[in-house]
Amino acid sequence: MAVHEVNFEGWGWREISEGSKLLELFFNDKMSRAFHAIFEQDPNNLTLGFNDSSGYVWLQDENYNIAMVSKGRLDIYFTDSETGEEGFIEDFDTKTRKRVKKEYGLEDTNIGN
C-alpha cells in the first residue's frame, strides 16, 4: 500500500481554487484535442504546478508538458524551444505554429489549423 500526499506549502487560496478548476475540467473531460494528443499516454500521471512569480497554475506530466485553461477547457501551453515563446497553439504565428507542432509530434494533425 502506498500513501500519496500533496503539499500546498506556498499556495494561496486563489492558487488552490485555480488548481481545483483544472482538476474539475480534467474529471469532466473538458479538454482540447491537443491535450488528448499530448497526455493520452498516461493521463493519470499529472501533478499540479504553480509559479509564485507569474501566478500561473497548471497541470503537468512527467515530461513537463503543461496544460492550462483556455476557452473553458484544458489545453496545452506550448513552448517554442527555438525562441522561448510560450502560449496556446492559436497564439503563435503560422511559421511558429508549424515548428511547435512538429516539436510536439503534432505535425500530422489538424490541431491549431
N, CA, C and O atoms as CSV, one atom per row, in Angstrom:
chain,resi,resn,atom,element,x,y,z
A,1,MET,N,N,0.851,-1.181,0.000
A,1,MET,CA,C,0.000,0.000,0.000
A,1,MET,C,C,0.891,1.237,0.000
A,1,MET,O,O,1.852,1.324,0.764
A,2,ALA,N,N,0.562,2.183,-0.860
A,2,ALA,CA,C,1.309,3.429,-0.934
A,2,ALA,C,C,0.432,4.578,-0.443
A,2,ALA,O,O,-0.782,4.585,-0.647
A,3,VAL,N,N,1.053,5.519,0.188
A,3,VAL,CA,C,0.375,6.735,0.636
A,3,VAL,C,C,0.939,7.884,-0.184
A,3,VAL,O,O,2.154,8.069,-0.252
A,4,HIS,N,N,0.060,8.650,-0.802
A,4,HIS,CA,C,0.479,9.778,-1.630
A,4,HIS,C,C,-0.018,11.059,-0.993
A,4,HIS,O,O,-1.166,11.141,-0.556
A,5,GLU,N,N,0.834,12.042,-0.941
A,5,GLU,CA,C,0.473,13.321,-0.336
A,5,GLU,C,C,0.707,14.445,-1.332
A,5,GLU,O,O,1.549,14.341,-2.223
A,6,VAL,N,N,-0.045,15.507,-1.166
A,6,VAL,CA,C,0.130,16.721,-1.949
A,6,VAL,C,C,0.482,17.832,-0.972
A,6,VAL,O,O,-0.208,18.032,0.027
A,7,ASN,N,N,1.541,18.540,-1.260
A,7,ASN,CA,C,1.987,19.622,-0.398
A,7,ASN,C,C,1.591,20.966,-1.021
A,7,ASN,O,O,2.055,21.303,-2.110
A,8,PHE,N,N,0.753,21.718,-0.349
A,8,PHE,CA,C,0.322,23.022,-0.839
A,8,PHE,C,C,1.054,24.163,-0.134
A,8,PHE,O,O,0.554,25.287,-0.087
A,9,GLU,N,N,2.213,23.884,0.401
A,9,GLU,CA,C,3.013,24.932,1.037
A,9,GLU,C,C,3.309,26.020,0.003
A,9,GLU,O,O,3.753,25.723,-1.106
A,10,GLY,N,N,3.068,27.245,0.360
A,10,GLY,CA,C,3.308,28.368,-0.534
A,10,GLY,C,C,2.125,28.708,-1.424
A,10,GLY,O,O,2.129,29.743,-2.091
A,11,TRP,N,N,1.120,27.856,-1.442
A,11,TRP,CA,C,-0.066,28.115,-2.251
A,11,TRP,C,C,-1.046,28.974,-1.454
A,11,TRP,O,O,-1.242,28.760,-0.258
A,12,GLY,N,N,-1.649,29.931,-2.119
A,12,GLY,CA,C,-2.715,30.726,-1.511
A,12,GLY,C,C,-4.070,30.163,-1.914
A,12,GLY,O,O,-4.157,29.207,-2.683
A,13,TRP,N,N,-5.119,30.770,-1.382
A,13,TRP,CA,C,-6.470,30.294,-1.708
A,13,TRP,C,C,-6.769,30.428,-3.194
A,13,TRP,O,O,-7.443,29.569,-3.762
A,14,ARG,N,N,-6.278,31.495,-3.841
A,14,ARG,CA,C,-6.513,31.683,-5.277
A,14,ARG,C,C,-5.896,30.540,-6.075
A,14,ARG,O,O,-6.523,30.000,-6.986
A,15,GLU,N,N,-4.672,30.178,-5.730
A,15,GLU,CA,C,-3.975,29.122,-6.460
A,15,GLU,C,C,-4.645,27.756,-6.235
A,15,GLU,O,O,-4.772,26.960,-7.166
A,16,ILE,N,N,-5.063,27.499,-5.015
A,16,ILE,CA,C,-5.769,26.245,-4.730
A,16,ILE,C,C,-7.094,26.206,-5.492
A,16,ILE,O,O,-7.474,25.160,-6.018
A,17,SER,N,N,-7.797,27.333,-5.554
A,17,SER,CA,C,-9.040,27.411,-6.307
A,17,SER,C,C,-8.792,27.165,-7.794
A,17,SER,O,O,-9.543,26.429,-8.434
A,18,GLU,N,N,-7.754,27.771,-8.341
A,18,GLU,CA,C,-7.405,27.554,-9.753
A,18,GLU,C,C,-7.063,26.084,-10.002
A,18,GLU,O,O,-7.485,25.502,-11.002
A,19,GLY,N,N,-6.302,25.494,-9.091
A,19,GLY,CA,C,-5.958,24.077,-9.210
A,19,GLY,C,C,-7.183,23.187,-9.195
A,19,GLY,O,O,-7.254,22.206,-9.935
A,20,SER,N,N,-8.153,23.528,-8.347
A,20,SER,CA,C,-9.374,22.720,-8.282
A,20,SER,C,C,-10.171,22.847,-9.582
A,20,SER,O,O,-10.821,21.889,-10.000
A,21,LYS,N,N,-10.129,24.019,-10.227
A,21,LYS,CA,C,-10.800,24.189,-11.520
A,21,LYS,C,C,-10.154,23.306,-12.585
A,21,LYS,O,O,-10.844,22.700,-13.405
A,22,LEU,N,N,-8.823,23.239,-12.563
A,22,LEU,CA,C,-8.112,22.381,-13.514
A,22,LEU,C,C,-8.517,20.926,-13.338
A,22,LEU,O,O,-8.779,20.224,-14.315
A,23,LEU,N,N,-8.566,20.476,-12.089
A,23,LEU,CA,C,-8.953,19.090,-11.812
A,23,LEU,C,C,-10.401,18.821,-12.206
A,23,LEU,O,O,-10.721,17.751,-12.723
A,24,GLU,N,N,-11.271,19.790,-11.962
A,24,GLU,CA,C,-12.674,19.633,-12.341
A,24,GLU,C,C,-12.811,19.496,-13.860
A,24,GLU,O,O,-13.555,18.639,-14.337
A,25,LEU,N,N,-12.105,20.325,-14.617
A,25,LEU,CA,C,-12.139,20.211,-16.079
A,25,LEU,C,C,-11.611,18.851,-16.527
A,25,LEU,O,O,-12.163,18.230,-17.435
A,26,PHE,N,N,-10.540,18.398,-15.885
A,26,PHE,CA,C,-9.963,17.097,-16.223
A,26,PHE,C,C,-10.968,15.972,-15.983
A,26,PHE,O,O,-11.175,15.130,-16.857
A,27,PHE,N,N,-11.584,15.952,-14.819
A,27,PHE,CA,C,-12.513,14.873,-14.488
A,27,PHE,C,C,-13.823,14.957,-15.264
A,27,PHE,O,O,-14.522,13.954,-15.409
A,28,ASN,N,N,-14.163,16.152,-15.767
A,28,ASN,CA,C,-15.361,16.311,-16.592
A,28,ASN,C,C,-15.044,16.209,-18.085
A,28,ASN,O,O,-15.899,16.492,-18.924
A,29,ASP,N,N,-13.814,15.805,-18.416
A,29,ASP,CA,C,-13.362,15.596,-19.791
A,29,ASP,C,C,-13.529,16.841,-20.659
A,29,ASP,O,O,-13.899,16.747,-21.830
A,30,LYS,N,N,-13.257,17.990,-20.084
A,30,LYS,CA,C,-13.297,19.263,-20.820
A,30,LYS,C,C,-11.865,19.575,-21.254
A,30,LYS,O,O,-11.169,20.374,-20.626
A,31,MET,N,N,-11.439,18.924,-22.347
A,31,MET,CA,C,-10.057,19.018,-22.789
A,31,MET,C,C,-10.009,19.202,-24.300
A,31,MET,O,O,-10.867,18.705,-25.029
A,32,SER,N,N,-8.999,19.917,-24.750
A,32,SER,CA,C,-8.812,20.111,-26.180
A,32,SER,C,C,-8.253,18.850,-26.823
A,32,SER,O,O,-7.790,17.942,-26.132
A,33,ARG,N,N,-8.299,18.802,-28.153
A,33,ARG,CA,C,-7.701,17.685,-28.877
A,33,ARG,C,C,-6.195,17.639,-28.639
A,33,ARG,O,O,-5.609,16.559,-28.556
A,34,ALA,N,N,-5.570,18.812,-28.528
A,34,ALA,CA,C,-4.125,18.859,-28.253
A,34,ALA,C,C,-3.821,18.222,-26.900
A,34,ALA,O,O,-2.845,17.483,-26.765
A,35,PHE,N,N,-4.652,18.505,-25.899
A,35,PHE,CA,C,-4.455,17.897,-24.579
A,35,PHE,C,C,-4.502,16.380,-24.691
A,35,PHE,O,O,-3.625,15.686,-24.177
A,36,HIS,N,N,-5.530,15.868,-25.364
A,36,HIS,CA,C,-5.657,14.413,-25.517
A,36,HIS,C,C,-4.450,13.836,-26.257
A,36,HIS,O,O,-3.937,12.781,-25.883
A,37,ALA,N,N,-4.001,14.520,-27.297
A,37,ALA,CA,C,-2.871,14.019,-28.088
A,37,ALA,C,C,-1.586,13.955,-27.270
A,37,ALA,O,O,-0.820,13.001,-27.405
A,38,ILE,N,N,-1.338,14.947,-26.429
A,38,ILE,CA,C,-0.101,15.018,-25.654
A,38,ILE,C,C,-0.161,14.124,-24.414
A,38,ILE,O,O,0.813,13.446,-24.087
A,39,PHE,N,N,-1.302,14.124,-23.726
A,39,PHE,CA,C,-1.409,13.426,-22.446
A,39,PHE,C,C,-2.008,12.032,-22.537
A,39,PHE,O,O,-2.187,11.380,-21.508
A,40,GLU,N,N,-2.324,11.551,-23.742
A,40,GLU,CA,C,-3.017,10.264,-23.851
A,40,GLU,C,C,-2.184,9.078,-23.389
A,40,GLU,O,O,-2.751,8.048,-23.025
A,41,GLN,N,N,-0.859,9.185,-23.390
A,41,GLN,CA,C,-0.031,8.052,-22.989
A,41,GLN,C,C,-0.228,7.687,-21.525
A,41,GLN,O,O,-0.288,6.506,-21.183
A,42,ASP,N,N,-0.329,8.679,-20.667
A,42,ASP,CA,C,-0.534,8.410,-19.240
A,42,ASP,C,C,-1.306,9.573,-18.619
A,42,ASP,O,O,-0.726,10.383,-17.897
A,43,PRO,N,N,-2.613,9.662,-18.894
A,43,PRO,CA,C,-3.383,10.816,-18.453
A,43,PRO,C,C,-3.559,10.924,-16.937
A,43,PRO,O,O,-3.956,11.976,-16.436
A,44,ASN,N,N,-3.273,9.864,-16.218
A,44,ASN,CA,C,-3.455,9.926,-14.767
A,44,ASN,C,C,-2.172,10.249,-14.023
A,44,ASN,O,O,-2.174,10.315,-12.794
A,45,ASN,N,N,-1.080,10.449,-14.740
A,45,ASN,CA,C,0.197,10.774,-14.109
A,45,ASN,C,C,0.437,12.279,-14.192
A,45,ASN,O,O,1.432,12.726,-14.763
A,46,LEU,N,N,-0.476,13.053,-13.621
A,46,LEU,CA,C,-0.402,14.510,-13.668
A,46,LEU,C,C,-0.198,15.075,-12.268
A,46,LEU,O,O,-0.623,14.488,-11.273
A,47,THR,N,N,0.456,16.217,-12.216
A,47,THR,CA,C,0.595,16.949,-10.962
A,47,THR,C,C,0.162,18.385,-11.193
A,47,THR,O,O,0.154,18.868,-12.325
A,48,LEU,N,N,-0.195,19.059,-10.120
A,48,LEU,CA,C,-0.494,20.485,-10.180
A,48,LEU,C,C,0.795,21.256,-9.981
A,48,LEU,O,O,1.636,20.879,-9.165
A,49,GLY,N,N,0.946,22.335,-10.726
A,49,GLY,CA,C,2.108,23.197,-10.571
A,49,GLY,C,C,1.674,24.644,-10.399
A,49,GLY,O,O,0.569,25.025,-10.786
A,50,PHE,N,N,2.551,25.438,-9.816
A,50,PHE,CA,C,2.243,26.839,-9.539
A,50,PHE,C,C,3.540,27.635,-9.562
A,50,PHE,O,O,4.536,27.231,-8.961
A,51,ASN,N,N,3.526,28.772,-10.260
A,51,ASN,CA,C,4.664,29.681,-10.290
A,51,ASN,C,C,4.292,30.906,-9.467
A,51,ASN,O,O,3.368,31.639,-9.821
A,52,ASP,N,N,5.011,31.129,-8.365
A,52,ASP,CA,C,4.634,32.243,-7.488
A,52,ASP,C,C,5.047,33.599,-8.047
A,52,ASP,O,O,4.659,34.628,-7.494
A,53,SER,N,N,5.821,33.628,-9.126
A,53,SER,CA,C,6.155,34.907,-9.771
A,53,SER,C,C,5.083,35.316,-10.774
A,53,SER,O,O,4.652,36.469,-10.798
A,54,SER,N,N,4.654,34.361,-11.606
A,54,SER,CA,C,3.659,34.676,-12.632
A,54,SER,C,C,2.234,34.504,-12.126
A,54,SER,O,O,1.310,35.139,-12.635
A,55,GLY,N,N,2.056,33.647,-11.128
A,55,GLY,CA,C,0.720,33.333,-10.649
A,55,GLY,C,C,0.045,32.231,-11.446
A,55,GLY,O,O,-1.081,31.842,-11.133
A,56,TYR,N,N,0.722,31.718,-12.480
A,56,TYR,CA,C,0.141,30.646,-13.288
A,56,TYR,C,C,0.013,29.364,-12.471
A,56,TYR,O,O,0.886,29.021,-11.673
A,57,VAL,N,N,-1.099,28.667,-12.693
A,57,VAL,CA,C,-1.355,27.351,-12.104
A,57,VAL,C,C,-1.629,26.418,-13.278
A,57,VAL,O,O,-2.331,26.794,-14.217
A,58,TRP,N,N,-1.077,25.192,-13.234
A,58,TRP,CA,C,-1.199,24.293,-14.366
A,58,TRP,C,C,-1.188,22.842,-13.939
A,58,TRP,O,O,-0.844,22.509,-12.805
A,59,LEU,N,N,-1.575,21.984,-14.875
A,59,LEU,CA,C,-1.368,20.546,-14.759
A,59,LEU,C,C,-0.110,20.220,-15.550
A,59,LEU,O,O,0.153,20.822,-16.591
A,60,GLN,N,N,0.661,19.271,-15.053
A,60,GLN,CA,C,1.934,18.934,-15.680
A,60,GLN,C,C,2.132,17.425,-15.657
A,60,GLN,O,O,1.759,16.752,-14.697
A,61,ASP,N,N,2.725,16.902,-16.727
A,61,ASP,CA,C,3.063,15.476,-16.734
A,61,ASP,C,C,4.546,15.296,-16.440
A,61,ASP,O,O,5.266,16.267,-16.209
A,62,GLU,N,N,4.998,14.038,-16.452
A,62,GLU,CA,C,6.390,13.751,-16.095
A,62,GLU,C,C,7.381,14.288,-17.130
A,62,GLU,O,O,8.578,14.365,-16.853
A,63,ASN,N,N,6.893,14.660,-18.321
A,63,ASN,CA,C,7.754,15.243,-19.358
A,63,ASN,C,C,7.697,16.764,-19.369
A,63,ASN,O,O,8.188,17.400,-20.302
A,64,TYR,N,N,7.106,17.340,-18.347
A,64,TYR,CA,C,6.964,18.788,-18.181
A,64,TYR,C,C,6.079,19.432,-19.239
A,64,TYR,O,O,6.213,20.624,-19.516
A,65,ASN,N,N,5.168,18.647,-19.838
A,65,ASN,CA,C,4.144,19.233,-20.687
A,65,ASN,C,C,3.151,19.937,-19.772
A,65,ASN,O,O,2.781,19.413,-18.722
A,66,ILE,N,N,2.735,21.099,-20.170
A,66,ILE,CA,C,1.888,21.955,-19.342
A,66,ILE,C,C,0.493,22.090,-19.952
A,66,ILE,O,O,0.355,22.274,-21.161
A,67,ALA,N,N,-0.532,21.997,-19.117
A,67,ALA,CA,C,-1.905,22.263,-19.536
A,67,ALA,C,C,-2.496,23.327,-18.619
A,67,ALA,O,O,-2.370,23.263,-17.396
A,68,MET,N,N,-3.147,24.311,-19.248
A,68,MET,CA,C,-3.827,25.371,-18.503
A,68,MET,C,C,-5.202,25.574,-19.117
A,68,MET,O,O,-5.548,24.925,-20.105
A,69,VAL,N,N,-5.987,26.473,-18.535
A,69,VAL,CA,C,-7.342,26.716,-19.017
A,69,VAL,C,C,-7.314,27.729,-20.156
A,69,VAL,O,O,-6.732,28.809,-20.045
A,70,SER,N,N,-7.958,27.349,-21.248
A,70,SER,CA,C,-8.166,28.244,-22.388
A,70,SER,C,C,-9.560,27.991,-22.928
A,70,SER,O,O,-9.912,26.861,-23.267
A,71,LYS,N,N,-10.336,29.033,-23.005
A,71,LYS,CA,C,-11.697,28.936,-23.551
A,71,LYS,C,C,-12.541,27.889,-22.829
A,71,LYS,O,O,-13.318,27.170,-23.459
A,72,GLY,N,N,-12.390,27.804,-21.514
A,72,GLY,CA,C,-13.213,26.927,-20.695
A,72,GLY,C,C,-12.846,25.457,-20.736
A,72,GLY,O,O,-13.639,24.610,-20.323
A,73,ARG,N,N,-11.646,25.137,-21.231
A,73,ARG,CA,C,-11.213,23.740,-21.289
A,73,ARG,C,C,-9.710,23.671,-21.043
A,73,ARG,O,O,-9.009,24.680,-21.123
A,74,LEU,N,N,-9.227,22.470,-20.742
A,74,LEU,CA,C,-7.792,22.264,-20.592
A,74,LEU,C,C,-7.150,22.236,-21.965
A,74,LEU,O,O,-7.637,21.567,-22.877
A,75,ASP,N,N,-6.063,22.961,-22.104
A,75,ASP,CA,C,-5.352,22.992,-23.372
A,75,ASP,C,C,-3.855,23.046,-23.091
A,75,ASP,O,O,-3.431,23.475,-22.018
A,76,ILE,N,N,-3.064,22.611,-24.057
A,76,ILE,CA,C,-1.617,22.600,-23.906
A,76,ILE,C,C,-1.076,24.019,-24.009
A,76,ILE,O,O,-1.444,24.776,-24.907
A,77,TYR,N,N,-0.205,24.360,-23.085
A,77,TYR,CA,C,0.513,25.625,-23.110
A,77,TYR,C,C,1.900,25.292,-23.656
A,77,TYR,O,O,2.763,24.783,-22.941
A,78,PHE,N,N,2.091,25.591,-24.933
A,78,PHE,CA,C,3.291,25.188,-25.658
A,78,PHE,C,C,4.459,26.134,-25.408
A,78,PHE,O,O,4.271,27.301,-25.064
A,79,THR,N,N,5.659,25.612,-25.587
A,79,THR,CA,C,6.881,26.414,-25.579
A,79,THR,C,C,7.641,26.125,-26.861
A,79,THR,O,O,7.916,24.970,-27.186
A,80,ASP,N,N,7.980,27.191,-27.592
A,80,ASP,CA,C,8.812,27.050,-28.782
A,80,ASP,C,C,10.262,27.016,-28.319
A,80,ASP,O,O,10.790,28.023,-27.850
A,81,SER,N,N,10.902,25.867,-28.449
A,81,SER,CA,C,12.271,25.723,-27.931
A,81,SER,C,C,13.270,26.594,-28.689
A,81,SER,O,O,14.352,26.883,-28.179
A,82,GLU,N,N,12.919,27.008,-29.887
A,82,GLU,CA,C,13.831,27.839,-30.668
A,82,GLU,C,C,13.838,29.293,-30.185
A,82,GLU,O,O,14.895,29.921,-30.115
A,83,THR,N,N,12.665,29.821,-29.854
A,83,THR,CA,C,12.564,31.240,-29.478
A,83,THR,C,C,12.241,31.453,-28.001
A,83,THR,O,O,12.432,32.552,-27.480
A,84,GLY,N,N,11.750,30.408,-27.318
A,84,GLY,CA,C,11.320,30.550,-25.934
A,84,GLY,C,C,9.914,31.094,-25.804
A,84,GLY,O,O,9.403,31.243,-24.694
A,85,GLU,N,N,9.280,31.394,-26.932
A,85,GLU,CA,C,7.910,31.914,-26.917
A,85,GLU,C,C,6.972,30.864,-26.346
A,85,GLU,O,O,7.116,29.676,-26.632
A,86,GLU,N,N,6.006,31.301,-25.535
A,86,GLU,CA,C,5.043,30.398,-24.904
A,86,GLU,C,C,3.622,30.836,-25.233
A,86,GLU,O,O,3.357,32.018,-25.454
A,87,GLY,N,N,2.722,29.877,-25.260
A,87,GLY,CA,C,1.320,30.196,-25.461
A,87,GLY,C,C,0.531,28.991,-25.924
A,87,GLY,O,O,1.068,27.898,-26.103
A,88,PHE,N,N,-0.753,29.217,-26.112
A,88,PHE,CA,C,-1.615,28.195,-26.693
A,88,PHE,C,C,-1.377,28.203,-28.203
A,88,PHE,O,O,-0.926,29.210,-28.748
A,89,ILE,N,N,-1.667,27.116,-28.873
A,89,ILE,CA,C,-1.292,26.959,-30.280
A,89,ILE,C,C,-1.817,28.098,-31.143
A,89,ILE,O,O,-1.134,28.527,-32.073
A,90,GLU,N,N,-3.017,28.594,-30.854
A,90,GLU,CA,C,-3.576,29.676,-31.672
A,90,GLU,C,C,-2.896,31.022,-31.416
A,90,GLU,O,O,-3.122,31.977,-32.160
A,91,ASP,N,N,-2.072,31.106,-30.380
A,91,ASP,CA,C,-1.352,32.349,-30.082
A,91,ASP,C,C,-0.134,32.558,-30.989
A,91,ASP,O,O,0.382,33.672,-31.083
A,92,PHE,N,N,0.324,31.501,-31.649
A,92,PHE,CA,C,1.531,31.582,-32.460
A,92,PHE,C,C,1.221,31.982,-33.898
A,92,PHE,O,O,0.142,31.694,-34.414
A,93,ASP,N,N,2.183,32.653,-34.542
A,93,ASP,CA,C,2.026,32.923,-35.972
A,93,ASP,C,C,2.169,31.601,-36.725
A,93,ASP,O,O,2.566,30.593,-36.141
A,94,THR,N,N,1.851,31.603,-38.008
A,94,THR,CA,C,1.807,30.369,-38.798
A,94,THR,C,C,3.142,29.629,-38.802
A,94,THR,O,O,3.168,28.409,-38.646
A,95,LYS,N,N,4.237,30.341,-38.975
A,95,LYS,CA,C,5.561,29.704,-39.033
A,95,LYS,C,C,5.920,29.060,-37.696
A,95,LYS,O,O,6.394,27.924,-37.659
A,96,THR,N,N,5.695,29.778,-36.608
A,96,THR,CA,C,5.999,29.252,-35.276
A,96,THR,C,C,5.077,28.092,-34.935
A,96,THR,O,O,5.509,27.096,-34.353
A,97,ARG,N,N,3.809,28.223,-35.298
A,97,ARG,CA,C,2.831,27.153,-35.034
A,97,ARG,C,C,3.277,25.853,-35.703
A,97,ARG,O,O,3.215,24.783,-35.098
A,98,LYS,N,N,3.726,25.954,-36.951
A,98,LYS,CA,C,4.192,24.767,-37.679
A,98,LYS,C,C,5.398,24.136,-36.976
A,98,LYS,O,O,5.468,22.915,-36.839
A,99,ARG,N,N,6.340,24.963,-36.536
A,99,ARG,CA,C,7.538,24.466,-35.846
A,99,ARG,C,C,7.178,23.815,-34.505
A,99,ARG,O,O,7.699,22.751,-34.169
A,100,VAL,N,N,6.292,24.453,-33.749
A,100,VAL,CA,C,5.879,23.933,-32.443
A,100,VAL,C,C,5.131,22.612,-32.609
A,100,VAL,O,O,5.365,21.668,-31.855
A,101,LYS,N,N,4.239,22.544,-33.585
A,101,LYS,CA,C,3.511,21.293,-33.827
A,101,LYS,C,C,4.479,20.161,-34.146
A,101,LYS,O,O,4.299,19.042,-33.667
A,102,LYS,N,N,5.496,20.438,-34.945
A,102,LYS,CA,C,6.485,19.408,-35.275
A,102,LYS,C,C,7.244,18.982,-34.022
A,102,LYS,O,O,7.459,17.791,-33.797
A,103,GLU,N,N,7.648,19.951,-33.212
A,103,GLU,CA,C,8.389,19.655,-31.989
A,103,GLU,C,C,7.590,18.774,-31.033
A,103,GLU,O,O,8.162,17.916,-30.361
A,104,TYR,N,N,6.282,18.975,-30.965
A,104,TYR,CA,C,5.425,18.216,-30.058
A,104,TYR,C,C,4.830,16.960,-30.715
A,104,TYR,O,O,4.009,16.271,-30.110
A,105,GLY,N,N,5.245,16.669,-31.946
A,105,GLY,CA,C,4.759,15.477,-32.632
A,105,GLY,C,C,3.334,15.599,-33.120
A,105,GLY,O,O,2.640,14.591,-33.251
A,106,LEU,N,N,2.878,16.819,-33.394
A,106,LEU,CA,C,1.505,17.059,-33.827
A,106,LEU,C,C,1.417,17.517,-35.283
A,106,LEU,O,O,0.363,17.971,-35.727
A,107,GLU,N,N,2.527,17.399,-36.032
A,107,GLU,CA,C,2.570,17.944,-37.396
A,107,GLU,C,C,1.589,17.256,-38.337
A,107,GLU,O,O,1.175,17.869,-39.320
A,108,ASP,N,N,1.207,16.033,-38.085
A,108,ASP,CA,C,0.280,15.311,-38.941
A,108,ASP,C,C,-1.164,15.425,-38.471
A,108,ASP,O,O,-2.016,14.648,-38.901
A,109,THR,N,N,-1.447,16.377,-37.601
A,109,THR,CA,C,-2.806,16.578,-37.101
A,109,THR,C,C,-3.327,17.925,-37.617
A,109,THR,O,O,-2.556,18.741,-38.122
A,110,ASN,N,N,-4.619,18.147,-37.488
A,110,ASN,CA,C,-5.171,19.451,-37.850
A,110,ASN,C,C,-5.329,20.344,-36.611
A,110,ASN,O,O,-6.061,21.333,-36.642
A,111,ILE,N,N,-4.649,19.991,-35.539
A,111,ILE,CA,C,-4.697,20.809,-34.325
A,111,ILE,C,C,-4.043,22.158,-34.608
A,111,ILE,O,O,-2.911,22.222,-35.087
A,112,GLY,N,N,-4.756,23.216,-34.312
A,112,GLY,CA,C,-4.221,24.553,-34.496
A,112,GLY,C,C,-4.303,25.079,-35.908
A,112,GLY,O,O,-3.740,26.134,-36.199
A,113,ASN,N,N,-5.000,24.364,-36.815
A,113,ASN,CA,C,-5.140,24.836,-38.196
A,113,ASN,C,C,-6.306,25.761,-38.329
A,113,ASN,O,O,-6.578,26.258,-39.422
